[in-house]
């Protein structure tokens, strides 16, 4: 009887594993299909796209769309890549520094009114970005920062509420005994932050860095509002320019090619940091 029960349980387990695998594969196909469709149309013959071809497989592949994107407005793609990298990298580094400092202060430094201040700080998450868009534009226009990269970098560096909230949840779990031991060695608060806290929250920092980089890289509305000079064009603005041309029934292949090229840096960064990213998402503190 026991052997029969074991066999039945084994069969049930096999069936459940097969079903779960099928469901996961179907979900993966649905998630990956838009990327496949984007890459396929970027390599498809532009004439086939203009004729309304929707075939899922084709052997008529060409690099014409990519060549057109690279030669678009005398190589504007390279300038857009450089501008987007400058904005995204600078914003990410600044956000990680200021958010980790603020999170360390709220988590480990006891000062009068720290809890109410932190509560008010977190409450700003409920304010939609559209509400502050016009006041910020008026402030930056008075400072003559429009048509520069500063409005795209400074706000995220000065305040990133989600980043502070995320990092604080990690820092809170660091034992106070580590910081007290550092007091014995005469460490200052900044040295504790730099030598003890930062190494222990590395997965969280990388996770926040990925979120910050991707958000800055893909931002379109703020780039559209503050940047008007063609030399300051970023990747989202470049793709939008191609899309406006595509609405007239032209260059859909070019737009897909530009979008594919815009995904490459994010994919490379994610693959290189995947281990830390998954660890940072899966945990809310130290193991």
N, C-alpha and C positions, 0 to 999 in steps of 0.2 A: 504493500500500500504506500509506504514511504517513497519507494522508487517511482511509483506512478505519479505521486504528487510532485516529486522533483522534476520528472519529465514534463508534466503539465506546466509547472511554473517556468521551466526553461523555454517551452514553446511560447508561452505568453510573453515572456521577456523578449524573445526573438521577434515576435509579431509587433510588440510595442516599439522596439528599436527600429524596425523596418518602417513603421508608420511615421514615427518621429523624423526619420531620415527623409522620407518622401515629402513631408510637410516643410521641413527646413529647405530642401532642395527647391521646392516650388516657390517658397518665399524668396530664396536667393535669386532665382530666375527673374522674378518680378522686380527685385531691387536692381539687378544688373542690366536688365533689358534697356532702360533709357540710355545707359552708357554705351551699350552695344549699338543702339540705333544712332546715337550721336556720332560715334566713330565710323560706322558704316556709311552714313551720309556725308561725312567729311571726305571719305575716300571714293565715293560714288561719282560717276561721270555727271558733271553739272547739267548736261543736256537731259539726262534721265530724270534728275530731280525736277527740272523745269517742266517736264512732261507729266509730272505727277506720279512717278514710279514709286511704289510702296513695297517692293519686294524685300523680303527679309534676307535673302541671299543673292549675291551677284558676283560674277567674275570680271565685270567691267569696272575695275578699280583704277584710280588715277590719283596723282599727287597735284593735280591742277589747282584744287581749292587751297591747298597749303601754300603753293607757290604764289597764288594771288594774295593770300593773307600776308605773307612775308614781304611782298612788294607793295602792299597797300600804303598809299601816301608816302612813298619813298622810305619804306622800312619803319613806319610808325610803331609797329608791333614791338620792336626792341626797346624803344623809348617808353612805351606803355608798360612793358615788363619791368624795366628799371624803376620807373616811378612807383609802380605797385609794390615792388620789393622794398624800396626805401620807406614807404609809408607803413607797410605791414611789419617789417622787422623793427623799425624804430618804435612803433606803437606797442608791439609785443614785449620788447625788452623793458620799456618804460612801465607798462602795465604790470609786469611781473615784479618789478622792483617796488613800486608804490603799493601794490595790493598786498604783497607779502609783508611789507613793513607795517601797514595798517592792521592786517590780520594778526600779526605778532603782538602789536600793542593792545588790541582788543582781547586777545586770548590770554596773555601772560602778565601784562602790566596792570596793576590795580591803581586806578585813579578815581577821583570823585566824579560821579555821574557817568561812569563808563558804560553801564548797562542802558540807561536811557538814551545816551548818545548813539550807542550801537543800534538800539531799536529804531530810532529815527533814521539812522543811516540805511538800515535794511528796508524801511518803509518806502524809500525812494524807488525800490524795485517796482512798486505799483504805479509809478508815473510813466505813462506812455512816452516814447521818444518823440512823437509828433507834437506833444505839448511844449517841449523845450526847443523844438527846431527853430521857430521864429525868434524867440529871445536870444538864442545863441548866435543866430545869423546877424542880428542887430549889434550884438556885442563885438563880434569878430569884424563886422564892417567898420565899426568905430575905431577898432584897433588897426585897421588896414591890413587884416590878415587874409582877406578874401583873395582868391587866385594864388594861394600858397598852400603848402602842405600842413601848416600849423593847425588849422581847424580840424584836420583829419587825424591829428596825432595827440594834441594837448588834452582834449576832453577825455579820451580813453585812458590817458596816463594819469590825469589828475584824480579821476574817480571811476572805479569799476566795481560797482556794488556786488555784483555776482562773484567777481574774483575774490574780493575780501571775504565774503560769506563762505565760499568754497574752501579757501586756504585756512580760515579760522577753524573750521570743523576738523581739519587735520592737525593744526597746531595745538588745539585744546587737548588732544590725546597724548601729547608729549609729556612724560612724567616731570613734575616740578623738581624732583630730585636731581635731574640732570642740570637744571639751571641753578639750583642751590649749590651743587658741587662746583659749578663755574664761578659762583660768588666767592668761594673759598680761594680760588686761583686768582681772584681780582679781576675777573672779566667784566667789561662794561656791557650795557644792554645791547649795543650794536655788535659787539664781538660775540655775544651769545646768539644773536640773530644770524650772524654770518657763519660762525663756526659750528653751531649746534642745530639750529632750527632749519636752515636751508638744506643741508644734506639729508635731513630726515623727511622732508616734504618734497623730495625730488619728483616722485610720480605725480603729485598734485600740481607742481609747477609746470611740468611738461604738458599735462592735460589742459591746464589753463592757457598755456602758451599756444597750444594747437587751436583752442577755441578762439583766442584773441587773433591769431594770425589768419585763420580762415574767415572770421568775421570782417577783419580789415581788408583782406584780399578781395572778398566778394561784395563789399559795400558799394552800392550804386548811387543811392539817393544823396548821401552826403558829398560824394565826389561830383555828382551832377550840380549840386547847389553851389559849391565853393570853387570849382575848377572850370575855367572857361578858355584858358590858353591851350592851344593844341599841343604845345611842348610839354604840358603837364598832364596829358591824357593818361589814364590808367586802363587796365585790362577791362573792367566793366564798361567804361565809357567807349572803348574801342569796339567791344561787342555790340553795344547799343547802336553805335554808328553804322555797323554792318547790318544790324537788324532793321534800321530805318530804310536802308537801301533795299533790304530783302522784302519789305512790305510792298514794293512796287513789282514784285514778281521776279526779282533777280537775286543772285549770290546767296542762296540758302546754304549751298555747300561751303562757302567762305565762312559764314557765321558758325556752322558746325565745326569747321576746322579751327577757328579762333577759340571756340568754347573748349574744344578738346585740348588745345595748347594751354588754356588757362587752368585746366585741371591738373596738368602734369606736376607743377611744383607742390601742390597740396598733397597729391598722391605720394610723391617721393618723401615728403616730410612725415606723412602719416606712417608709411611703411618703415621708415628709420626709427620712429618713436613708438611703434605699435605696442611693444611690450609694456612701456611705462604708461601709455595711454589707457590700455585695458586695466592695468593695475590701479590707476588713479580713479577710473570710473567704478570699478568693482568694489573698492573699499572707501570708507569714509574716514579713515585715520590709519594709524600704524597697525601692523599685524601684531 
